[in-house]
Amino acid sequence: MAREKSAMNRRQFLKQSAAFGLGSLMAPAFARQVYAASKDRVTVLQGVVIDSLNPYAHSASPTYGIWEHMMEPLIEVDYSKPDYVGHLAESWEFQGKKWIFHLRKGVRFHSSDLFTAKDVIFSINRMKDDKRSLQRDNFRDVVEMQALDDHTVAITTEKPNAVFLDRLHNRFFMSKAAADKYGDQMDQYAIGTGPYKFVSWQRDGNLVMTRNEDYWGPKPDIKEIVYRKVGEDAARVAGLVAGQGDVINNVPIDDIPRLESHPKVRVEKVEGLRMYFLAMNVTHKPFDNKLVRQAVNYSIDPEAIIKNIYEGNGFVMNGPLSSNVIGYDPKIKRYPFDPKKARELLAKAGYPNGVEVKLYFSPDRYPKAREICQVIASQLAKGGIKAELVSQEFVVFWGSSGVNGGKLPFYYVGRPAIDADTVYDQYFRSGVTKRIGYKNPEFDRLADEEQRTGDPKKRVALLQQAGRVLMEDVPLAPLYTLAEIYGVARNIAWKARPDEKILVAEMKIKS
């Protein structure tokens, strides 16, 4: 049945391919690029494509990757460090409540207007005020912005906020001059500073962009990009194999061998940013007892899950953070898999006959969630913890500002992050959310201090200390990150990214 469905998806994809040839993507040109990208065009088949030309009405990383070709952020992330690096901003200074950004000179919008501090202020104000914007919360604490000169902007927040750089990541800047000229119609032109210019877009169809020959940075190798929305995994794989596209994301594990053996396609893998863990709400019994929480950690074997369910396409987390997150501590070691030790801790906690709990999960949000939680339940049972699985639709699971407003005692969850502060603030810092009910004065002190610290090295050290506090108290059981898996035409030179972005501007065509 599954094979029949996959075949049907493929047939549908091939049948519809001509209809997808919208904008500048014409059928004759499309036919010439069978099995190989070229310097003239690369076609990306992606599960998510923009559904609006408003650059701020999006919150998915693959979509950010599309926008980044046309509009650019002040800062980027170098995942090899990991650390924040300049993009449209060359440098910055943290002065308590005030951030000073020194902008790159000589940058022009696609309209030829110079990029200045006024554009930064205009864009942030729109992110704050546009009712359709999904970026409003990132700037809720901004109280003042000043253009000190054309290439220097000061942004003042309500209190010292060292993690403000994370707020600016994936925030794109647009032209004030274009807004003055086009008014409410400005989004139809998608005028930015990026390496590619907007050409055409159809809702649920193609997005076409062409190389910006006057780009301030390195000139991209590829002249034209076509993003095509292909929602089903099977259809994307079929399209890549058939030469209908050159790059795909979210390759299903079962299709990896097929693509790896294909003569004109290869697979690219990299550790992703989404961290999976078991959360234990300390306001619910039996998780109010640290010994029980430690027993949960001793009962889990994530390596077995990665090997048997994900066929090795995952990475064990040794602590609360993955290795590509700012604040990661390589010295933290996870609790070893030791069911006997788990039973001993339960007995010490007053549960000599073990405990019975409910494990909540959302099958429509995380890949293979049901299968994984079944394996986790069997592992927990060896440690004396009998877990009843409870499935919830994601809209319920994530209700009341996340994971059911603190009503769930024990649940399986995934959270992407670039900066440790994001995870720590949303799950473990007291008084922020009710997701876990965790309160630890020492952890809160460290979190408060790192948010006030302008020295990046000192801030990382504080985040690492906070991570060690968490692993002692263990209101979570760290599990793993998964590989981001891409299918790529063999004549494309490109290093896969952990953030799900398919940046064609980074690609080169092999001769």
Phi and psi in degrees as a GROMACS rama.xvg file:
@    title "Ramachandran Plot"
@    xaxis  label "Phi"
@    yaxis  label "Psi"
@TYPE xy
-63.9654  -39.6872  ALA-2
-64.9874  -40.5841  ARG-3
-62.1759  -42.2461  GLU-4
-63.7071  -43.3551  LYS-5
-61.2181  -42.7313  SER-6
-62.5252  -40.5258  ALA-7
-63.3174  -43.1841  MET-8
-59.99  -41.7238  ASN-9
-64.4375  -44.9055  ARG-10
-60.8715  -42.553  ARG-11
-61.3195  -42.3422  GLN-12
-61.1729  -47.4504  PHE-13
-67.5306  -36.6654  LEU-14
-64.8532  -37.5384  LYS-15
-86.3459  -7.53611  GLN-16
-58.2176  -36.9247  SER-17
-65.6807  -36.2562  ALA-18
-68.5467  -24.2639  ALA-19
-76.9755  -9.96845  PHE-20
-76.8048  69.7008  GLY-21
-102.123  169.673  LEU-22
61.3999  -130.789  GLY-23
-87.1667  2.23891  SER-24
-89.9181  94.6194  LEU-25
-97.1834  151.062  MET-26
-56.1193  -44.7934  ALA-27
-59.9235  -43.7256  PRO-28
-66.3261  -38.702  ALA-29
-61.7422  -38.7368  PHE-30
-66.7861  -27.6297  ALA-31
-72.8078  -17.2996  ARG-32
-100.33  32.3453  GLN-33
-62.8857  125.523  VAL-34
67.1389  3.60975  TYR-35
-155.443  129.377  ALA-36
-72.8274  164.798  ALA-37
-140.247  170.554  SER-38
-68.041  -16.4189  LYS-39
-78.1088  -37.3036  ASP-40
-159.362  141.901  ARG-41
-124.229  133.56  VAL-42
-110.217  125.574  THR-43
-106.646  125.3  VAL-44
-100.35  118.172  LEU-45
-135.401  144.604  GLN-46
-68.1951  -28.3681  GLY-47
-125.661  126.135  VAL-48
-126.613  159.382  VAL-49
-60.1294  137.102  ILE-50
-107.784  11.3946  ASP-51
-160.442  148.543  SER-52
-88.6676  5.8643  LEU-53
-79.0165  114.029  ASN-54
-67.8266  -11.0646  PRO-55
-105.808  2.45311  TYR-56
-95.7097  33.5444  ALA-57
-138.45  150.604  HIS-58
-144.353  15.6056  SER-59
-105.938  136.91  ALA-60
-58.884  -42.6073  SER-61
-58.4378  -35.1811  PRO-62
-69.8897  -39.1209  THR-63
-56.6661  -37.6455  TYR-64
-63.4157  -33.1423  GLY-65
-68.1456  -50.5621  ILE-66
-61.5452  -33.404  TRP-67
-63.2783  -17.6659  GLU-68
-70.9923  -32.3998  HIS-69
-102.182  -37.5951  MET-70
-125.912  151.411  MET-71
-126.5  157.033  GLU-72
-92.4295  167.664  PRO-73
-70.7925  -39.1732  LEU-74
-130.858  156.093  ILE-75
-123.362  179.388  GLU-76
-118.488  129.731  VAL-77
-96.2854  104.141  ASP-78
-71.9821  -15.2525  TYR-79
-73.9417  -18.3741  SER-80
-87.1061  -50.5374  LYS-81
-79.0944  150.498  PRO-82
-168.58  164.061  ASP-83
-81.8122  140.27  TYR-84
-132.918  157.124  VAL-85
-74.6325  151.456  GLY-86
-132.656  -90.5342  HIS-87
-74.203  -21.7166  LEU-88
-98.8316  128.481  ALA-89
-80.9963  -33.8863  GLU-90
-158.176  171.783  SER-91
-156.249  161.512  TRP-92
-132.903  138.519  GLU-93
-104.838  114.491  PHE-94
-122.037  69.3943  GLN-95
67.9023  -109.673  GLY-96
-83.6399  -4.35367  LYS-97
-118.974  134.373  LYS-98
-109.068  131.183  TRP-99
-111.299  119.607  ILE-100
-110.22  129.225  PHE-101
-101.592  112.771  HIS-102
-84.012  150.826  LEU-103
-66.2802  133.977  ARG-104
-90.5486  153.379  LYS-105
80.6955  8.08377  GLY-106
-84.2992  130.842  VAL-107
-120.245  145.844  ARG-108
-72.184  166.413  PHE-109
-60.5184  -20.5434  HIS-110
-82.9976  -0.874474  SER-111
82.1659  -5.40442  SER-112
-69.5724  142.17  ASP-113
-71.8453  142.642  LEU-114
-80.9378  124.482  PHE-115
-135.776  178.683  THR-116
-59.3062  -31.1547  ALA-117
-62.8237  -33.4733  LYS-118
-69.6744  -35.7173  ASP-119
-63.1075  -47.5794  VAL-120
-64.3268  -44.7347  ILE-121
-58.4075  -46.6508  PHE-122
-65.3814  -44.3445  SER-123
-65.0191  -39.4343  ILE-124
-61.8172  -38.5794  ASN-125
-68.4816  -40.3842  ARG-126
-59.9067  -34.3819  MET-127
-75.8121  -38.2205  LYS-128
-103.477  -23.8764  ASP-129
-67.1855  123.032  ASP-130
-63.0078  -24.5373  LYS-131
-85.7198  -8.34892  ARG-132
-70.9701  133.456  SER-133
-97.3399  10.1573  LEU-134
-107.679  5.03756  GLN-135
-57.883  -43.7924  ARG-136
-62.2001  -25.95  ASP-137
-66.8559  -21.494  ASN-138
-123.194  20.9063  PHE-139
-64.6849  -24.7825  ARG-140
-99.2011  7.81406  ASP-141
-78.3671  122.303  VAL-142
-108.536  -19.4499  VAL-143
-159.225  144.549  GLU-144
-135.384  137.203  MET-145
-134.55  135.971  GLN-146
-88.7088  101.382  ALA-147
-70.7654  -32.4898  LEU-148
-160.531  -172.069  ASP-149
-61.2547  -24.9634  ASP-150
-123.994  20.7513  HIS-151
-138.59  127.568  THR-152
-129.84  137.453  VAL-153
-109.716  129.349  ALA-154
-121.106  121.776  ILE-155
-107.234  132.366  THR-156
-110.11  165.398  THR-157
-59.5826  -35.9817  GLU-158
-144.907  164.528  LYS-159
-53.7456  131.257  PRO-160
-141.33  85.9153  ASN-161
-68.506  -18.1542  ALA-162
-90.2228  10.6403  VAL-163
-60.0682  -29.4464  PHE-164
-59.6758  -36.8422  LEU-165
-64.4611  -33.9558  ASP-166
-65.1986  -30.5735  ARG-167
-84.1137  -17.6737  LEU-168
-64.4368  133.065  HIS-169
67.0457  19.0464  ASN-170
-104.446  120.579  ARG-171
-105.079  148.343  PHE-172
-112.86  134.862  PHE-173
-118.204  171.531  MET-174
-85.588  123.938  SER-175
-67.2389  -37.6845  LYS-176
-61.497  -39.1933  ALA-177
-65.5241  -38.1973  ALA-178
-64.843  -40.7778  ALA-179
-64.6563  -34.784  ASP-180
-78.9074  -45.7431  LYS-181
-101.091  -13.9783  TYR-182
60.6413  -130.895  GLY-183
-65.6145  -14.5446  ASP-184
-93.5254  3.89946  GLN-185
-60.4529  -33.0538  MET-186
-64.3609  -24.1946  ASP-187
-66.737  -14.2915  GLN-188
-105.191  -17.7686  TYR-189
47.2083  52.9868  ALA-190
-85.7377  116.022  ILE-191
-132.61  -160.158  GLY-192
-111.677  5.25888  THR-193
-71.9679  174.351  GLY-194
-70.9846  -9.63092  PRO-195
-130.273  149.2  TYR-196
-106.249  145.552  LYS-197
-65.6447  136.282  PHE-198
-115.755  -57.2098  VAL-199
-160.362  160.122  SER-200
-155.422  137.826  TRP-201
-125.064  132.568  GLN-202
-55.0972  129.517  ARG-203
61.1852  17.0158  ASP-204
-123.476  -136.306  GLY-205
-91.3443  147.223  ASN-206
-116.016  122.952  LEU-207
-117.627  135  VAL-208
-140.055  154.01  MET-209
-124.074  155.506  THR-210
-60.7336  136.682  ARG-211
-84.5987  102.217  ASN-212
-69.2275  -15.1444  GLU-213
-106.517  22.1657  ASP-214
-61.8981  141.944  TYR-215
-71.0588  -25.0269  TRP-216
-101.494  -163.344  GLY-217
-58.6782  137.28  PRO-218
-72.8247  126.266  LYS-219
-61.9247  152.527  PRO-220
-77.3044  -28.3986  ASP-221
-103.432  133.298  ILE-222
-76.6085  -43.1808  LYS-223
-133.583  142.219  GLU-224
-119.843  138.113  ILE-225
-123.852  118.709  VAL-226
-98.2478  127.941  TYR-227
-124.068  131.853  ARG-228
-80.7595  118.307  LYS-229
-132.801  98.3923  VAL-230
-68.4136  -36.5005  GLY-231
-86.9039  136.661  GLU-232
-56.4934  -46.252  ASP-233
-61.2114  -37.3436  ALA-234
-69.7674  -37.0886  ALA-235
-65.1303  -44.2758  ARG-236
-61.7156  -45.5271  VAL-237
-60.8857  -41.1534  ALA-238
-64.4392  -39.5516  GLY-239
-65.6996  -47.2154  LEU-240
-62.8682  -36.3776  VAL-241
-81.2397  -1.6548  ALA-242
80.8334  13.5841  GLY-243
-81.2129  -13.2595  GLN-244
-151.332  165.373  GLY-245
-111.812  -22.8135  ASP-246
-143.731  138.769  VAL-247
-134.89  158.171  ILE-248
-115.555  173.192  ASN-249
51.6066  50.4092  ASN-250
-66.4971  124.34  VAL-251
-61.2568  143.752  PRO-252
-56.7586  -40.1598  ILE-253
-63.5646  -20.9154  ASP-254
-94.0261  -4.69576  ASP-255
-59.4012  -49.9377  ILE-256
-57.6009  -39.1414  PRO-257
-61.5539  -44.6005  ARG-258
-73.3035  -37.3862  LEU-259
-65.6268  -27.306  GLU-260
-91.2136  -3.58744  SER-261
-77.6788  135.795  HIS-262
-68.7947  -21.2439  PRO-263
-122.178  15.967  LYS-264
-136.246  146.346  VAL-265
-133.484  166.898  ARG-266
-111.121  133.399  VAL-267
-115.772  130.423  GLU-268
-125.69  148.305  LYS-269
-156.248  150.499  VAL-270
-63.1629  128.455  GLU-271
-81.6631  178.552  GLY-272
-97.1632  -14.3112  LEU-273
-80.233  119.137  ARG-274
-98.3603  129.853  MET-275
-104.682  137.927  TYR-276
-156.089  164.495  PHE-277
-95.2242  123.52  LEU-278
-98.7184  135.657  ALA-279
-119.9  113.332  MET-280
-76.8002  114.499  ASN-281
-75.0875  -3.42868  VAL-282
-89.1195  -4.1537  THR-283
-112.287  138.367  HIS-284
-72.3568  148.357  LYS-285
-87.9211  9.64478  PRO-286
-79.8498  0.798609  PHE-287
-74.3418  -9.64908  ASP-288
-102.869  120.341  ASN-289
-60.7015  -33.5482  LYS-290
-62.892  -36.8611  LEU-291
-66.2218  -42.6396  VAL-292
-64.2005  -38.331  ARG-293
-66.1635  -37.738  GLN-294
-61.0754  -39.5102  ALA-295
-58.9891  -45.1228  VAL-296
-63.1981  -40.6127  ASN-297
-69.1295  -17.0891  TYR-298
-91.3374  -7.47743  SER-299
-103.743  134.948  ILE-300
-123.357  84.5766  ASP-301
-65.5116  -27.9255  PRO-302
-60.6872  -37.9756  GLU-303
-67.0476  -36.8462  ALA-304
-64.9548  -45.8666  ILE-305
-60.6992  -44.0643  ILE-306
-68.2081  -46.0617  LYS-307
-91.1445  -27.4782  ASN-308
-102.372  -41.8574  ILE-309
-100.999  7.41707  TYR-310
52.6154  39.3434  GLU-311
85.4456  1.20494  GLY-312
-91.648  57.9072  ASN-313
-159.353  173.332  GLY-314
-137.267  123.142  PHE-315
-66.2465  133.797  VAL-316
-89.8865  125.278  MET-317
-85.4694  -17.9216  ASN-318
-146.774  -158.725  GLY-319
-73.7852  -8.28805  PRO-320
-130.379  151.627  LEU-321
-83.4732  167.764  SER-322
-70.8645  -16.725  SER-323
-100.199  17.0534  ASN-324
-103.38  136.139  VAL-325
-64.101  121.058  ILE-326
109.745  -2.35293  GLY-327
-61.7498  140.488  TYR-328
-118.194  106.956  ASP-329
-67.9173  -13.5211  PRO-330
-81.934  -17.055  LYS-331
-72.3226  132.879  ILE-332
-115.708  140.3  LYS-333
-75.5926  164.13  ARG-334
-69.0406  129.98  TYR-335
-70.2558  157.651  PRO-336
-71.8273  111.013  PHE-337
-151.28  80.3854  ASP-338
-56.7073  -34.2904  PRO-339
-62.9627  -45.1352  LYS-340
-61.4238  -38.2214  LYS-341
-60.603  -45.4001  ALA-342
-64.2545  -37.9597  ARG-343
-63.045  -41.8015  GLU-344
-66.8117  -39.2672  LEU-345
-61.916  -43.0745  LEU-346
-62.0678  -41.5749  ALA-347
-64.5516  -30.3228  LYS-348
-80.9757  -4.65208  ALA-349
100.814  15.6535  GLY-350
-123.767  68.3348  TYR-351
-64.4312  -23.9701  PRO-352
-99.732  13.1707  ASN-353
86.1557  -176.866  GLY-354
-131.101  156.97  VAL-355
-115.275  129.292  GLU-356
-136.033  167.846  VAL-357
-111.152  131.042  LYS-358
-108.65  115.102  LEU-359
-93.4073  145.371  TYR-360
-154.566  164.366  PHE-361
-119.741  108.074  SER-362
-71.9329  -19.4229  PRO-363
-94.6328  9.60612  ASP-364
-118.932  -39.7621  ARG-365
-115.066  137.209  TYR-366
-62.0434  132.205  PRO-367
57.7444  28.7796  LYS-368
-59.7828  -42.9812  ALA-369
-63.7528  -47.5422  ARG-370
-61.2838  -41.8863  GLU-371
-63.9645  -46.0835  ILE-372
-67.0329  -28.856  CYS-373
-65.1019  -42.3389  GLN-374
-66.4462  -42.9591  VAL-375
-59.869  -41.1362  ILE-376
-61.3661  -40.6697  ALA-377
-67.9366  -35.1663  SER-378
-67.9536  -44.4531  GLN-379
-59.9263  -36.8121  LEU-380
-60.4277  -35.6937  ALA-381
-65.414  -26.5305  LYS-382
-92.868  7.00263  GLY-383
91.0813  14.2873  GLY-384
-114.772  109.678  ILE-385
-90.4058  115.094  LYS-386
-109.783  122.18  ALA-387
-90.6161  126.119  GLU-388
-82.5671  133.936  LEU-389
-127.448  115.166  VAL-390
-90.6419  136.956  SER-391
-133.066  139.649  GLN-392
-60.0771  146.969  GLU-393
-61.6187  -33.9097  PHE-394
-62.3008  -31.9355  VAL-395
-81.1535  -47.3637  VAL-396
-54.5428  -40.7551  PHE-397
-98.6396  13.8793  TRP-398
-69.8478  163.28  GLY-399
51.812  53.535  SER-400
64.3691  33.4235  SER-401
111.605  134.691  GLY-402
33.6618  57.9406  VAL-403
59.3581  30.6234  ASN-404
60.0236  31.8834  GLY-405
84.8343  6.6856  GLY-406
-80.1941  -17.1101  LYS-407
-92.4609  123.635  LEU-408
-76.6225  -26.4512  PRO-409
-156.477  119.928  PHE-410
-152.468  157.867  TYR-411
-98.7231  127.396  TYR-412
-147.347  154.29  VAL-413
-124.817  139.413  GLY-414
-141.846  117.026  ARG-415
-79.0256  149.728  PRO-416
-160.962  149.67  ALA-417
-106.146  -31.4656  ILE-418
-121.032  134.083  ASP-419
-55.7561  -33.9177  ALA-420
-55.868  -35.1974  ASP-421
-59.509  -48.7503  THR-422
-70.5952  -44.9943  VAL-423
-61.5131  -40.5854  TYR-424
-68.1653  -40.18  ASP-425
-83.1054  -19.3449  GLN-426
-120.079  -34.6661  TYR-427
-119.034  -18.0266  PHE-428
-79.1132  125.431  ARG-429
-67.0943  145.925  SER-430
82.41  0.199016  GLY-431
-96.9494  -55.5413  VAL-432
-135.756  171.459  THR-433
-104.174  12.6528  LYS-434
-59.0649  -33.6122  ARG-435
-131.166  -16.1516  ILE-436
68.0603  17.7601  GLY-437
-79.2211  134.242  TYR-438
-137.932  118.385  LYS-439
-142.645  112.424  ASN-440
-56.0119  -37.572  PRO-441
-67.6076  -43.2652  GLU-442
-61.7316  -45.5336  PHE-443
-61.025  -38.7243  ASP-444
-62.5489  -45.1683  ARG-445
-65.0615  -41.3008  LEU-446
-64.6383  -40.9255  ALA-447
-62.6863  -43.0498  ASP-448
-68.3147  -40.4611  GLU-449
-67.4436  -29.6019  GLU-450
-73.1948  -16.2563  GLN-451
-100.816  -1.55739  ARG-452
-96.1551  122.816  THR-453
-85.8591  -20.1132  GLY-454
-78.3754  112.54  ASP-455
-56.4682  -40.5309  PRO-456
-66.9877  -43.153  LYS-457
-64.4016  -38.8679  LYS-458
-63.7468  -44.1263  ARG-459
-60.6686  -40.786  VAL-460
-61.4198  -39.1036  ALA-461
-68.1275  -40.6832  LEU-462
-62.8278  -38.1396  LEU-463
-66.0564  -40.799  GLN-464
-61.0543  -42.1484  GLN-465
-62.0517  -37.1508  ALA-466
-63.6407  -37.1371  GLY-467
-68.5099  -34.9541  ARG-468
-62.4347  -43.6345  VAL-469
-61.427  -41.8432  LEU-470
-73.2232  -16.7081  MET-471
-81.1215  -43.2105  GLU-472
-82.5822  -27.0795  ASP-473
39.8161  65.0171  VAL-474
-75.8859  6.52284  PRO-475
-141.671  160.308  LEU-476
-119.655  103.662  ALA-477
-62.3336  141.166  PRO-478
-115.572  -79.6199  LEU-479
-165.291  167.168  TYR-480
-111.071  157.655  THR-481
-107.466  158.254  LEU-482
-73.8017  136.83  ALA-483
-82.6289  124.527  GLU-484
-118.398  123.97  ILE-485
-119.046  147.72  TYR-486
-106.345  130.196  GLY-487
-136.533  138.327  VAL-488
-59.0757  139.5  ALA-489
-64.41  -20.898  ARG-490
-88.5103  9.97393  ASN-491
-103.918  124.749  ILE-492
-93.6506  118.064  ALA-493
-162.659  137.165  TRP-494
-97.8881  122.258  LYS-495
-60.2201  146.795  ALA-496
-107.344  146.268  ARG-497
-75.799  -12.703  PRO-498
-95.9389  13.0867  ASP-499
72.6761  3.53193  GLU-500
-79.9268  133.763  LYS-501
-103.98  94.1894  ILE-502
-96.5403  100.516  LEU-503
-66.1033  -26.8639  VAL-504
-60.7137  -21.4028  ALA-505
-89.0655  -6.15136  GLU-506
-88.6938  149.965  MET-507
-125.424  147.086  LYS-508
-94.8806  124.865  ILE-509
-73.927  137.877  LYS-510
